Amino acid sequence: MIARLWHGAVARGKGDAYLAYLQATGEAEVRRTPGNRGVHILRRDSADRTDFVFISYWESLDRIRRFAGDDIEVARYYPEDREYLLELEPTVTHYEVFGDVK
């Protein structure tokens, strides 16, 4: 199994709204994509910003390509991400997963 990790940050006051948007867009699409094995969204609030780590789990790199396109290292964004995110990080990272994901 492969884990795909993306990071994004928003201004602290936009954390709740962005989480709802992220769940409605990225999480919903990932979960509908064949080969997806689950999603975790991590959130960390600090004084001035809210950071998110989006982890999606996949059966294989080929299944990730169905979601991300040929260059799986490139981050995918949705239209309103620019209204929320402090920056659009250009890449994601992938890791092999050892152990169960529940």
C-alpha positions as CSV (number, residue, x, y, z in Angstrom):
1,M,0.0,0.0,0.0
2,I,1.1,3.6,-0.7
3,A,0.4,6.7,1.3
4,R,0.2,10.0,-0.5
5,L,0.8,13.0,1.8
6,W,-0.1,16.6,1.0
7,H,0.4,19.6,3.3
8,G,-1.5,23.0,3.2
9,A,-1.9,25.9,5.6
10,V,-4.6,28.6,5.9
11,A,-5.0,31.6,8.1
12,R,-6.2,30.6,11.6
13,G,-9.7,32.0,11.1
14,K,-10.3,30.0,8.0
15,G,-9.5,26.6,9.5
16,D,-13.1,25.3,10.0
17,A,-14.3,26.5,6.6
18,Y,-11.3,25.0,4.8
19,L,-11.7,21.7,6.6
20,A,-15.3,21.5,5.4
21,Y,-14.2,22.4,1.8
22,L,-11.4,19.9,1.9
23,Q,-13.8,17.1,3.0
24,A,-16.3,18.1,0.3
25,T,-13.7,18.2,-2.5
26,G,-10.5,16.3,-2.1
27,E,-11.7,13.7,0.4
28,A,-14.9,13.0,-1.5
29,E,-13.1,12.6,-4.8
30,V,-10.3,10.5,-3.4
31,R,-12.8,8.1,-1.7
32,R,-14.7,7.7,-5.0
33,T,-11.5,6.8,-6.9
34,P,-11.0,3.1,-7.5
35,G,-8.0,1.8,-5.6
36,N,-8.3,4.2,-2.7
37,R,-8.0,2.5,0.7
38,G,-8.9,5.4,3.0
39,V,-8.1,8.9,4.0
40,H,-6.9,10.7,7.1
41,I,-7.0,14.5,7.5
42,L,-4.7,15.9,10.3
43,R,-5.2,19.4,11.6
44,R,-2.9,21.5,13.8
45,D,-4.0,25.0,15.0
46,S,-1.3,27.5,16.0
47,A,-1.5,31.2,16.9
48,D,-1.8,32.5,13.4
49,R,-2.5,29.6,11.1
50,T,-4.0,26.1,10.7
51,D,-2.0,23.4,9.1
52,F,-3.5,20.4,7.4
53,V,-1.9,17.1,6.4
54,F,-4.0,15.0,4.0
55,I,-3.0,11.4,3.8
56,S,-4.7,9.1,1.3
57,Y,-3.9,5.4,1.0
58,W,-3.8,3.6,-2.3
59,E,-3.4,0.0,-3.6
60,S,-0.6,1.0,-6.0
61,L,1.1,3.8,-7.8
62,D,-1.0,3.0,-10.9
63,R,-4.2,3.7,-8.9
64,I,-2.7,7.0,-7.7
65,R,-2.2,7.9,-11.4
66,R,-5.9,7.5,-12.0
67,F,-6.5,10.3,-9.4
68,A,-3.4,12.5,-9.9
69,G,-2.4,12.0,-13.5
70,D,0.9,10.8,-15.0
71,D,3.1,12.9,-12.7
72,I,2.0,11.7,-9.3
73,E,4.4,14.0,-7.5
74,V,2.4,17.1,-8.5
75,A,-0.1,18.3,-6.0
76,R,-3.8,18.6,-7.2
77,Y,-5.8,21.6,-6.3
78,Y,-9.4,22.7,-6.5
79,P,-10.7,26.1,-7.7
80,E,-11.3,27.6,-4.3
81,D,-8.0,26.4,-2.8
82,R,-6.5,29.8,-3.8
83,E,-9.0,31.6,-1.7
84,Y,-8.0,29.7,1.4
85,L,-4.4,28.5,1.2
86,L,-1.4,30.6,2.2
87,E,0.6,29.0,-0.6
88,L,0.0,26.2,-3.1
89,E,2.8,23.7,-2.4
90,P,3.8,22.2,-5.8
91,T,4.4,18.6,-4.7
92,V,3.2,15.7,-2.6
93,T,5.2,12.8,-1.1
94,H,4.6,9.1,-1.2
95,Y,5.5,6.4,1.3
96,E,5.1,2.7,1.4
97,V,2.8,1.7,4.2
98,F,3.8,-1.2,6.6
99,G,1.0,-2.3,8.9
100,D,-2.8,-1.9,9.0
101,V,-4.7,1.2,8.1
102,K,-8.1,1.3,9.7
